[in-house]
Amino acid sequence: MTREEWLKRAVRVLRPLLRKAGIKMRARWQVSMSFTGRKSAVGLCCYEAHSKSGQTVNIMICPSLGDPVDVLSTLMHEMIHAALPYGAHHGPKFKKACDCIGLVGKPTEAHAGPILRSELERVAKFLGPFPHDAFVFKSKGKSGPRGGYWPVYCSPADARYRVQVSAKALEEFGPPTCPITGEQMVPAVGRAPKW
């Protein structure tokens, strides 16, 4: 069994939990392991508009997840998105469904609470071993911000008005002009004052 077959089976087994929350999965869906575009996101739901046919919802689980229960918890989160209408995001309908099913925490990070987790452990046992070797993100050498230096300039009239300029643009065009005074802006010192 491939990991995608395992995930498809998992969706079918977990569907009754959605019905318990009063929502049902769309008729056409796909699920796979895929990077989500953001390092911190472990799941992603793409609605029908993103499929070529315009009819299929795609659920992606990040390959950095390896524990079957964590995969199932993330899958439940994304299944709720896939069942709700486009635009529901992490709003009241999503929160209500999470509460009914047993997902806890901030809606954007909703994960299985203790009761749902024990149920997902039983589901994982039923599904068998998860055929996946988790991907590990490794940094190259020293970690830190990438790209060049972007100095901050502020208005001579009001230090709260600040802009960042790329070093290349600064070298080519000089410091920006203040829209308040019409003078050249000055390099900012320290943090921006509080409003």
Helices and strands as residue ranges (DSSP letters): H 3-20, E 29-33, E 43-46, G 48-50, E 57-61, H 68-83, H 92-101, E 103-104, G 107-109, E 111-112, H 114-127, E 152-154, E 162-164, H 167-173, E 186-187
